[in-house]
């Protein structure tokens, strides 16, 4: 549940509030469980292996908890003051796609299309660290694209 912001910046200029006057930084469900900058390093470390295996890896997208609603996605980390999510889209053969957005609260939205009759969402909660995320990301990539023959 979101709570009304009580910070001075929000009260003065509406900075960081969504259209209802609520702030993501006041959301008790958005505890900082996972360090998103560490997650970006994990993604960057795996990108070479994924591209070597023939996958196309999009640029990481960031969402700023302090941005006004609707919160835009940024590809430049420097433009995001208080990240609350980082995401990536990976594409492969036969129009297979994996979309992952990790929220700092320790859960992710994981959507995929692996084939005409194989698409959906994958469970992704209780993520406790960048390392944990990396392990799960490997599992999700294998689930959608099969085993990759590359050096990671």
MOQUIVEN-V731519 format. One record per backbone hydrogen bond with DSSP energy under -0.5 kcal/mol. NH is the residue of the N-H (numbers start at 1). CO is the residue of the C=O. Records with the same first field share a line. If there is no record, write none. Layout:
# MOQUIVEN-V731519
NH->CO  CO
This chain:
# MOQUIVEN-V731519
5->21
11->7
12->8
13->9
14->10
15->9
17->14
18->22
21->18
23->3
24->65
26->23
27->24
28->1  26
30->27
31->28
33->31  104
34->104
36->34
38->35
39->35
40->36
41->37
42->38
43->39
44->40
45->41
46->42
47->43
48->44
50->46
51->47
52->48
53->49
54->51
55->50
56->91
57->55
58->56  89
61->87
62->74
63->85
64->72
65->63  82
67->64
69->17
74->62
77->75
79->76
80->77
81->79
84->63
85->63
86->102
87->61
88->100
90->98
91->56
92->96
95->92
96->93
97->113
98->90
99->111
100->88
101->109
102->86
103->107
104->84
106->103
107->103
108->124
109->101
110->108  122
111->99  109
112->120
113->97
114->118
115->118
118->115
120->112
122->110
127->106
133->129
134->130
135->131
136->132
137->133
138->134
139->135
140->136
141->137
142->138
143->139
144->140
145->141
146->142
150->148
152->150
